[in-house]
Structure formats: structure tokens, C-alpha cells
Amino acid sequence: MRSLNRVLLTVLILLAAAGLASFLRARGDSHRLGGATDLGGSLEPVIAEFNRAVDQPRLLMVLAPACPVCLEGAEAVFNEVLAEREDLQVLAVWMEALPFDITRNPARRVETFAGEPRMVHFYDMQQVAGKALKDRLGWPAESLPWDVFLLYPAGATWGEEPPEPAVWFHQREVADPARYRTGEDLTEALLSAAESL
């Protein structure tokens, strides 16, 4: 009987420890993501949010958390573009694209834009956003698209494939040079394009 009690006590301790570890892991991920939705290898949360806002123009940004130029572009959207287009909905996908992205705390990126209900944040560890957009954007074969800004008019819906953006820009020298904008040029291009939606 004593050995059975010891076995039961050991099992209970192991179950409690496993439950506590799982809770702490989940709490840590939630804290690390700062309110961003973890895509977990599926674009469904992005697609659902995109289609939920079908009556509004939308801006989809795919950005790397460790990229300072990405952050500057997102800040331009936050500080200037959203001020001009009050009906614009922004979907920010923070995609691990650079070697140091995993060490960056995505919560810090999300916190930068706290208090703006028109910005919805996602975290993409498996690069599903880049993979989904690669063919649509005609991106070079040797890389995935990130540091990209895609504008969609009201009425555009996302089915099995991403919809064609009305206009898009990027801040990387590896892709279409006609769409390359950075700094003030990116801000002006986004403002101009958003006005025409």
C-alpha cells in the first residue's frame, strides 16, 4: 500500500509540474508577443482579419522584428498615414526573417504602436506570410518578401490566394526597383496611394 501511495504521489507531482511548466510557457509566449497573434504556421488569423475589414481600405505590412528600417516604415504608417486615412485598417505581420529576429522581443514592436485600434499585430515564426505573398508579388526566387507594404481597396477579399494589392512598396534592394521606397519617399508614396483608395 505504501509503494502504491508513493507512486500516486509521484504521478501527481509530475502532472502538477508539467501543468505548471505549460502555464509558464504560455504566459511567457503571451508576454513575449505583447498581444500579437502567433500565426503558428497558418495565415488563417490574418485572412480572417483582412476579410473582417472588407468595407475598409487595408494596409498589410510584413516586417522583420530586428530590422530598424522596417520599424521606421511602421512608425511612418503609425504617425502619418493613419492620421490622413482614418478609415484605414493596418495588419502588421512581424515575420522572423533575419538571424536576430528570434532574439528580439516582438512585444517591444507591438508596444510601440499601443493604443491604435486600427493596427492588428501578428507574429510569424514560420514565414507563412512571406511564402504566401512571394508569387503574388513576383518576388525574386532567392528570398522571401518582407519589409513590404501592400495597400488594398475596400471590397478586396482574401480567398485561397492573396488578393492583388492596388499598390505596394518595399524597402529592400533585392526586389522590383520601381517599387523601392524608403524614408520620406515611402511615407509620401503610402500617403499618395492611400488617398487614391
C-alpha positions as CSV (number, residue, x, y, z in Angstrom):
1,M,0.0,0.0,0.0
2,R,2.8,2.4,0.9
3,S,4.5,1.8,-2.5
4,L,1.2,2.5,-4.3
5,N,0.8,5.8,-2.4
6,R,4.4,6.8,-3.3
7,V,3.7,6.0,-7.0
8,L,0.4,8.0,-6.9
9,L,2.1,10.9,-5.1
10,T,5.0,10.9,-7.7
11,V,2.5,10.9,-10.6
12,L,0.6,13.8,-9.0
13,I,3.8,15.8,-8.6
14,L,4.8,15.1,-12.2
15,L,1.4,16.1,-13.5
16,A,1.5,19.3,-11.4
17,A,5.0,20.1,-12.6
18,A,4.0,19.5,-16.3
19,G,0.9,21.7,-15.9
20,L,2.9,24.5,-14.2
21,A,5.6,24.3,-17.0
22,S,2.9,24.5,-19.7
23,F,1.3,27.5,-17.9
24,L,4.6,29.4,-17.6
25,R,5.5,28.7,-21.2
26,A,2.1,30.0,-22.4
27,R,2.4,33.0,-20.1
28,G,5.9,33.6,-21.4
29,D,4.8,33.4,-25.1
30,S,1.9,35.8,-24.4
31,H,4.3,38.2,-22.7
32,R,6.9,37.9,-25.4
33,L,4.4,38.5,-28.1
34,G,2.8,41.5,-26.4
35,G,-0.7,40.9,-27.7
36,A,0.3,39.9,-31.2
37,T,-1.4,36.8,-32.5
38,D,1.0,34.0,-33.0
39,L,0.2,32.6,-36.5
40,G,1.5,29.1,-35.6
41,G,2.2,28.2,-39.2
42,S,-1.2,29.3,-40.5
43,L,-2.3,32.5,-42.2
44,E,-5.9,32.0,-41.2
45,P,-5.9,34.7,-38.5
46,V,-4.5,37.3,-41.0
47,I,-7.0,36.2,-43.6
48,A,-9.9,36.4,-41.1
49,E,-8.9,39.9,-40.0
50,F,-8.4,41.0,-43.6
51,N,-11.8,39.8,-44.7
52,R,-13.5,41.1,-41.5
53,A,-12.5,44.7,-42.5
54,V,-13.7,44.2,-46.1
55,D,-15.6,47.5,-46.1
56,Q,-12.4,49.4,-45.4
57,P,-9.1,50.0,-47.2
58,R,-6.3,47.9,-45.7
59,L,-2.6,48.1,-45.5
60,L,-0.7,44.8,-44.9
61,M,2.8,45.2,-43.7
62,V,5.2,42.2,-43.4
63,L,8.2,43.3,-41.3
64,A,11.2,41.7,-39.5
65,P,11.4,42.5,-35.8
66,A,15.1,43.0,-35.8
67,C,15.1,45.4,-38.8
68,P,15.4,49.1,-37.9
69,V,14.3,50.2,-41.4
70,C,11.1,48.0,-41.0
71,L,10.4,49.8,-37.7
72,E,10.9,53.2,-39.3
73,G,8.4,52.3,-42.1
74,A,5.9,51.1,-39.5
75,E,6.3,54.3,-37.5
76,A,5.7,56.3,-40.6
77,V,2.4,54.4,-41.1
78,F,1.5,54.9,-37.4
79,N,2.4,58.6,-37.2
80,E,1.5,59.9,-40.7
81,V,-0.5,57.5,-42.9
82,L,-3.1,56.6,-40.2
83,A,-3.5,60.3,-39.4
84,E,-4.5,61.0,-43.0
85,R,-6.8,58.0,-43.6
86,E,-9.0,57.5,-40.6
87,D,-10.7,54.5,-42.2
88,L,-7.5,52.6,-42.9
89,Q,-7.1,49.2,-41.2
90,V,-3.5,48.0,-40.8
91,L,-2.4,44.4,-40.4
92,A,1.2,44.2,-39.2
93,V,2.9,40.8,-39.6
94,W,6.2,40.6,-37.7
95,M,7.9,37.8,-39.6
96,E,11.2,36.1,-38.5
97,A,13.3,36.9,-41.5
98,L,16.7,37.9,-40.0
99,P,19.1,35.8,-37.9
100,F,18.5,38.0,-34.8
101,D,14.7,38.2,-35.1
102,I,14.2,35.3,-32.7
103,T,16.1,37.2,-30.0
104,R,14.1,40.4,-30.5
105,N,11.1,40.7,-28.2
106,P,8.1,41.2,-30.6
107,A,6.2,42.8,-27.6
108,R,8.5,45.8,-27.9
109,R,7.5,46.3,-31.5
110,V,3.8,45.9,-30.7
111,E,4.1,48.2,-27.7
112,T,5.5,50.9,-30.0
113,F,2.0,51.1,-31.6
114,A,-0.1,50.6,-28.4
115,G,-3.3,52.4,-28.3
116,E,-4.0,52.3,-32.0
117,P,-7.0,50.0,-32.5
118,R,-6.7,50.2,-36.3
119,M,-3.4,48.2,-36.1
120,V,-3.7,44.5,-35.6
121,H,-0.4,42.6,-35.0
122,F,0.6,39.1,-35.8
123,Y,3.8,37.1,-35.2
124,D,5.1,34.8,-37.9
125,M,7.8,32.4,-36.8
126,Q,7.3,30.0,-39.8
127,Q,7.4,32.8,-42.5
128,V,4.0,31.8,-43.9
129,A,3.2,35.4,-44.8
130,G,6.3,35.7,-47.0
131,K,5.7,32.3,-48.6
132,A,2.1,33.3,-49.4
133,L,3.0,36.6,-51.0
134,K,6.1,35.6,-52.9
135,D,4.4,34.6,-56.2
136,R,1.7,37.3,-56.0
137,L,4.5,40.0,-55.8
138,G,6.8,38.3,-58.3
139,W,9.5,38.3,-55.6
140,P,13.0,37.1,-56.5
141,A,13.4,33.3,-56.0
142,E,16.4,33.6,-53.6
143,S,14.4,35.3,-50.8
144,L,11.0,35.9,-49.3
145,P,9.2,39.2,-49.2
146,W,9.5,41.2,-46.0
147,D,9.8,44.9,-45.3
148,V,6.8,45.2,-47.7
149,F,3.7,47.5,-47.6
150,L,0.7,46.4,-49.6
151,L,-2.4,48.6,-49.9
152,Y,-5.8,47.1,-50.7
153,P,-9.1,48.9,-51.5
154,A,-12.3,48.4,-49.7
155,G,-14.1,45.3,-51.1
156,A,-11.0,43.2,-51.7
157,T,-11.3,39.8,-50.2
158,W,-8.7,37.1,-49.5
159,G,-9.7,33.6,-50.7
160,E,-7.4,30.7,-51.3
161,E,-4.7,33.1,-52.7
162,P,-3.8,36.6,-51.5
163,P,-5.6,39.3,-53.5
164,E,-3.8,41.6,-55.9
165,P,-2.8,44.8,-54.0
166,A,-3.9,48.1,-55.5
167,V,-0.3,49.2,-55.0
168,W,2.7,48.0,-53.0
169,F,6.2,49.2,-52.0
170,H,9.2,47.6,-50.3
171,Q,12.4,48.8,-48.6
172,R,14.8,46.1,-49.9
173,E,17.1,46.3,-52.8
174,V,16.6,42.7,-53.9
175,A,13.2,43.3,-55.5
176,D,11.5,45.4,-58.1
177,P,13.4,48.8,-58.2
178,A,10.3,50.6,-59.4
179,R,8.6,49.8,-56.1
180,Y,11.5,50.6,-53.9
181,R,10.8,53.4,-51.4
182,T,12.3,54.2,-48.1
183,G,12.3,57.1,-45.6
184,E,10.3,60.1,-46.6
185,D,9.8,58.6,-50.1
186,L,8.0,55.6,-48.6
187,T,5.8,57.9,-46.4
188,E,4.9,60.1,-49.4
189,A,4.2,57.1,-51.6
190,L,2.0,55.5,-49.0
191,L,0.1,58.8,-48.3
192,S,-0.5,59.3,-52.0
193,A,-1.6,55.7,-52.6
194,A,-3.9,55.7,-49.6
195,E,-5.6,58.9,-50.8
196,S,-6.5,57.2,-54.0
197,L,-8.1,54.2,-52.4
